[in-house]
Every structure is written in structure tokens, then in C-alpha cells.
Amino acid sequence: MPGKIFLRESIRIQLVCWPIYLLLMLLINSKLKPEADGLSQLIAWLILLFVFNACLAILYVVFFRKMIWKSLLLIIVLYVLLTEGMYYMGEEWSELREELFFTKREQYYWTVFANYIGVWIMAGSLLFHIWSRINDRLRQEEALRRHQKEIEAREMQFTLRTVQVNPHFLFNALAGMRSRTQELLPAVAGDMDRLSDLMWYILSASEEGKKKVLLYKEVEALESYIALERSRFEHTYIDYRVEGMSLSHKIVPVSLITLVENAFKYGIYTEGQTPIEIKLSITEEAVLFECTNIVDKARRLQSSLGTGHRNLRSRLEIAFPGCYQFEALEIGDDRYYVGLRIEQK
């Protein structure tokens, strides 16, 4: 990112400044050195242009790549190439040679060195200007990211407050309906039990502001959610597998439910050949969750802001900084995959 900005700004500024410099040089030399031909001046300008950009590239390596010793070697090599190359050039430069070292060759080297220092000052000035622009750009992007996170946090708080409106009333209402349907519709009563447990898990985690919950509690809530989805349709095909178990591993609350919910929302799961594939692998070192589904092309046209994934990434960064890997990608034209790996310390 900084490298692209540096290159773009350098080209933009030089395209404006160098033509002006060349015109001024030709105008001044036409008064001070009318005998100097245009070709010699053009060659001198091209050499200056090359040396200037070489100095700028070395400064970039120093400040952005931190290659100090290699850069010092490049500075020396560039000076030697410049002095010796100009000294042994063709007869076209005989006037320049006489002007630079008409007394001693040592004076020639010192004259070129003075000009070399001047070019370095010019390149350094441009570098620091571009560096300040890059820092301004990075500060603006960081401020924008912070602002976006604040907006997302406020949206999450608003959603949370909306969901938390008198939750005890909801549980009491569910308990009343369950008692009335227990004898006549036991299956519905069982779904109400699972829904009540799921809602209690989600609300308790949100009310307490938990960053982490025990994995087995998240798995229990996930299985309740999958059972509720299965009860909605007569034909619901889900390949759900859990390998291993731990009573101490932790995870971000409602993270697995969020990922599976998206699979049900945008996927095809009513055909036996294309089930939603859910796999949870638990080892001593990590938890790996994978979910794959066939995308419903009709639902794919619906606009999605990706809020769920963004919120999940934000919570993972807070709860497990540097200890997680999350990816969501399309496989081919009709398959969607999400994977979440969390290292357990």
C-alpha cells in the first residue's frame, strides 16, 4: 500500500516539475551559454533525471524497507558510476570536461560531489513530502476504520437493546404456550423448549457482555438451532458431524449459530444430494469449524451487507487476537464455504 502511493505521488509530481525545470534550464543557458547546443543540454538533463530517481529509490529503500547497509553501498556505487561515466564519455562532452576539471582531476570529483549532494537534497525533499502524504492517507484510513467500527458498535447495541426488550415476558409467554400444547402437540412443545433454551443462551451471553463462552454450551445451542430448522420443513438435509469434545475450550458466543444461520438463509437444503455440510473438529490445540452449502441462486440476488461476518470478525479480534483464522469464499458457481479456526491457549 505505501509503495503504490509513493510511486503514484512521485510520478505525478515529477510529470509537473521536470518539464518546467527543462524549459527554465534551456532559457537560462540561452542567455548564459549561447554556444551550448540543445542536444548536450538534453543529455545533461537526462543524466540528472536518472540520478535523481536513483537517489529517490535508494531513499525509499532506506525509509520504507529499512535496508540501511545495502543503501549505503548503493549510494557509493551510484557516485562512482556517475563520476567515472561522465569522465570517460565521448567527445561530445569535451566542453563539459574542460569546465569541470580544467585544472586538476581532484577538483572534478569535488565538483561532481557537490552537485551529487544537491541532487540528494532534492530527492530527500520530495521523499519527505510524499512520506507526509502517505502518513496523512494512512491516518485518514485509520480514522475511517475507527468510525466504521463505532457505527457497527452502535448498530449492534441498538439491535441488542431491541432484542432485550422485556425478555422475561417472552419466556413466560413461551412457557404458557408450551404447557397448553404439551398434551395435544408434544412435538411443538419440544420445539418451544429448544427455542426457549436457545433464546436464553443468546440473551444471557449478550446481557453479561461475555467475550467468550464454553464451547460445549455453544454446541448445545447450535444443535437446538439445527433441530428447530429441521422441524420447519419435512425435507431438511443436514450433514452435521462433531469430532472430539472439550469441557474447557472457549469460543465467541453465537459465532457458530451465525455461520449456520447464513447457510440456511442463502443455501439449498431440501434435496438429499445437496445437504448443508457442517463439521466441527475439536483437538487439544484448536477448534475448527467448517460449513459448506449449495447457494440458492434466487436468494443470491438478494442484497447482503455482510454485517454478520463483519461483526463476527470484530468480536474474534477482541476475544482471540492473533489466534484465529476466518475465511468465507465461493467455490465454483454454486458452493459457499466458511471456515473458522481458533487456537486454544
URZI-V251148 format. One record per backbone hydrogen bond with DSSP energy under -0.5 kcal/mol. CO is the residue of the C=O (numbers start at 1). NH is the residue of the N-H. E is the energy in kcal/mol with one decimal. If there is no record, write none. Layout:
# URZI-V251148
CO,NH,E + CO,NH,E
This chain:
# URZI-V251148
1,5,-2.0 + 2,6,-2.8 + 3,7,-2.4 + 4,8,-2.5 + 5,9,-2.7 + 6,10,-2.4 + 7,11,-2.2 + 8,12,-2.2 + 9,13,-2.4 + 10,14,-2.4 + 11,15,-2.2 + 12,16,-0.7 + 13,16,-0.7 + 13,17,-2.5 + 14,18,-2.1 + 16,20,-0.8 + 17,21,-2.5 + 18,22,-2.7 + 19,23,-2.2 + 20,24,-2.4 + 21,25,-2.6 + 22,26,-2.3 + 23,27,-2.2 + 24,28,-2.8 + 25,29,-2.5 + 26,30,-1.5 + 27,31,-0.6 + 28,31,-1.2 + 28,32,-2.5 + 29,33,-2.4 + 33,36,-1.6 + 37,41,-1.5 + 38,42,-2.3 + 39,43,-2.5 + 40,44,-2.4 + 41,45,-2.2 + 42,46,-2.3 + 43,47,-2.3 + 44,48,-2.2 + 45,49,-2.6 + 46,50,-2.4 + 47,51,-2.7 + 48,52,-2.6 + 49,53,-2.1 + 50,54,-2.2 + 51,55,-2.6 + 52,56,-2.3 + 53,57,-2.3 + 54,58,-2.1 + 55,59,-2.4 + 56,60,-2.0 + 57,61,-2.1 + 58,62,-2.0 + 59,63,-2.8 + 60,64,-2.5 + 60,65,-0.9 + 61,65,-0.7 + 61,67,-1.8 + 62,66,-0.5 + 66,68,-1.1 + 67,71,-1.5 + 68,72,-2.2 + 69,73,-1.8 + 70,74,-2.0 + 71,75,-2.2 + 72,76,-1.8 + 73,77,-2.5 + 74,78,-2.5 + 75,79,-1.8 + 76,80,-2.4 + 77,81,-2.6 + 78,82,-2.1 + 79,83,-2.6 + 80,84,-2.5 + 81,85,-1.9 + 82,86,-2.0 + 83,87,-2.1 + 84,88,-2.1 + 86,89,-1.0 + 90,93,-1.8 + 91,94,-2.2 + 93,97,-2.3 + 94,98,-2.3 + 95,99,-1.9 + 96,100,-2.2 + 97,101,-2.8 + 98,102,-0.5 + 104,108,-1.0 + 105,109,-1.8 + 106,110,-2.1 + 107,111,-2.2 + 108,112,-2.7 + 109,113,-2.5 + 110,114,-2.1 + 111,115,-2.0 + 112,116,-2.6 + 113,117,-2.4 + 114,118,-1.8 + 115,119,-2.2 + 116,120,-2.0 + 117,121,-2.1 + 118,122,-2.1 + 119,123,-2.7 + 120,124,-2.8 + 121,125,-2.2 + 122,126,-2.0 + 123,127,-2.5 + 124,128,-2.5 + 125,129,-1.8 + 126,130,-2.5 + 127,131,-3.0 + 128,132,-2.1 + 129,133,-1.8 + 130,134,-2.6 + 131,135,-2.6 + 132,136,-2.3 + 133,137,-2.5 + 134,138,-2.8 + 135,139,-2.5 + 136,140,-2.4 + 137,141,-2.5 + 138,142,-2.5 + 139,143,-2.5 + 140,144,-2.4 + 141,145,-2.5 + 142,146,-2.5 + 143,147,-2.4 + 144,148,-2.5 + 145,149,-2.5 + 146,150,-2.3 + 147,151,-2.2 + 148,152,-2.6 + 149,153,-2.6 + 150,154,-2.4 + 151,155,-2.5 + 152,156,-2.6 + 153,157,-2.5 + 154,158,-2.6 + 155,159,-2.7 + 156,160,-2.8 + 157,161,-2.9 + 158,162,-2.2 + 159,163,-2.4 + 160,164,-2.2 + 162,165,-1.0 + 164,166,-0.6 + 164,167,-0.9 + 166,169,-0.8 + 166,170,-1.0 + 167,171,-2.2 + 168,172,-2.6 + 169,173,-2.3 + 170,174,-2.6 + 171,175,-2.5 + 172,176,-2.1 + 173,177,-2.3 + 174,178,-2.6 + 175,179,-2.1 + 176,180,-1.4 + 177,181,-1.4 + 178,182,-1.2 + 181,185,-2.4 + 185,189,-2.2 + 186,190,-2.2 + 187,191,-2.0 + 188,192,-2.2 + 189,193,-2.0 + 190,194,-2.2 + 191,195,-2.8 + 192,196,-2.6 + 193,197,-2.6 + 194,198,-2.6 + 195,199,-2.7 + 196,200,-2.4 + 197,201,-2.2 + 198,202,-2.3 + 199,203,-2.8 + 200,204,-2.4 + 201,205,-1.9 + 202,206,-2.0 + 203,207,-2.8 + 204,208,-1.8 + 205,210,-1.9 + 213,251,-2.4 + 214,217,-0.7 + 214,218,-1.5 + 215,219,-2.5 + 216,220,-2.2 + 217,221,-2.2 + 218,222,-2.5 + 219,223,-2.6 + 220,224,-1.8 + 221,225,-2.2 + 222,226,-2.7 + 223,227,-2.2 + 224,228,-2.0 + 225,229,-2.2 + 226,230,-2.3 + 227,231,-1.7 + 228,232,-0.7 + 229,232,-0.7 + 229,233,-0.8 + 234,236,-0.7 + 236,238,-0.6 + 237,276,-1.9 + 238,240,-1.0 + 239,241,-0.5 + 239,278,-3.2 + 241,280,-2.4 + 242,244,-0.6 + 243,282,-3.1 + 249,215,-3.2 + 251,213,-2.7 + 252,255,-1.7 + 254,258,-1.8 + 255,259,-1.7 + 256,260,-2.4 + 257,261,-2.6 + 258,262,-1.6 + 259,263,-1.3 + 260,264,-2.0 + 261,265,-2.3 + 262,266,-2.5 + 263,267,-1.3 + 266,296,-3.0 + 267,269,-0.5 + 268,294,-0.6 + 269,237,-3.3 + 271,274,-1.3 + 275,277,-0.5 + 276,239,-3.0 + 276,278,-0.7 + 277,292,-2.4 + 278,241,-2.4 + 279,281,-0.5 + 279,290,-2.6 + 280,243,-3.3 + 281,288,-2.9 + 285,344,-3.4 + 286,283,-2.6 + 287,342,-2.4 + 288,281,-3.1 + 289,340,-2.7 + 290,279,-2.8 + 291,338,-2.2 + 292,277,-2.8 + 293,336,-2.5 + 294,268,-2.3 + 295,297,-0.8 + 296,300,-2.1 + 297,301,-0.8 + 298,301,-0.6 + 299,302,-1.6 + 306,310,-2.1 + 307,311,-2.9 + 308,312,-2.1 + 309,313,-2.6 + 310,314,-2.3 + 311,315,-2.4 + 312,316,-2.6 + 313,317,-2.4 + 314,318,-1.5 + 315,319,-2.7 + 316,320,-3.2 + 320,323,-1.9 + 323,343,-3.2 + 325,341,-2.6 + 327,339,-2.6 + 329,337,-2.9 + 330,332,-0.6 + 331,334,-0.6 + 331,335,-1.4 + 334,295,-3.4 + 335,331,-3.0 + 336,293,-2.0 + 337,329,-2.5 + 338,291,-2.2 + 339,327,-2.2 + 340,289,-3.1 + 341,325,-2.3 + 342,287,-2.0 + 343,345,-0.6
